[in-house]
Amino acid sequence: MAYTRELKTVVPVLAAEHTPADDETLVWLVRESFEREAASEHLTLTEWRDCGDLDPAEVSPQTEREVLKRPATDYRWRMFTGTATRLVNASID
């Protein structure tokens, strides 16, 4: 069985300033970061998923208070997941 690693990130973007073009760029950048993270561990990104928006109510009050310093509802919360796999016959040089 091949070694796998689950990748996940949630990205807050200000809703008032977020455009469709920004969203396309965000998706591209997150996908690229997942691919680079996998490659740094000699893995291949075998699954990728844009999970869409996360409910702002799921953001902890501590995050609102200490990190954002504004209400979580001011943001669009995007979640992405992926699976990185080391192929069975892969070798590490």
N, C-alpha and C positions, 0 to 999 in steps of 0.2 A: 504494500500500500504506500502511495506517495505521501510525502510530508506536505501538509497544507497549513496556511495561516490565514485567518480571517482579518480583513481590514475594514475599518469603519471610521467615518468622520461626519461631523455635523458642522455646517458652516453658516454662521449668522451673517446676513447682508441687510443693510438698511432698506426697508421696503419702499420708502419714499424716493430713494435714489437708484433703485434697481430697474434695469431695462431688459427687454428680451435679448439684446446683444450681450449685455453683461452676463446674463444667465448662460448663454452659449459658451462664453469664455470661461465662466466658473466651472461648468461641466467638463470642458476640455482640460483645464488646469488640474482639477481633482483627479481625473482619469490619469493624466500624465504623472501626477505625484504618486498614485497607487502603483503605476508601472515602474517608476523609479525605486520606490520602496521595495517592491518585489525583486527587482534586478539586484539591488544592493545585498540581498540575501540569497542570490543565485536561484531565484524563483521566477515563475512566469505567471502573469495575471491571467487566470483561466475563467474567472467570472467577474462581472462588473454590473452594478445595478445603481441607477439613479432612483432613489426611493421617494423622491418628491419632497413635499413640504412636511415638516414636523409641526405639531401643534405647539404654539408658544406657551400654553399652559403646562407643558412638560418640562419647561426650563425652571430650574430651582430658584427660589427667591434669593438665595445667596449669590448666584451668578448674576441675577439682575442687579443686585445691590453692589457687589464688589467688583465685578468685571465690566458689565455693560454700563452701569450708572444711569440706566434709563429702563423703561418697561420693555419686557421681552416682546410685547406686541408691536413694537416699533420695527421689529426685524422680521425678515422672511428666513425661516430656519430650514436649510436644505440638508438632507441626509443621503449619504452614499455608502455603499458597501461593496466589498469585493473579496475574492478568494485567490490567494497566490499559492501556486503548487510547484513542488520540485518534481519534475518528471522522473519516472522510475529509472530510466537509463541515463539520467543526467549525471555528469561528473563535474566536480569543482576543480578548476585549474589552480 
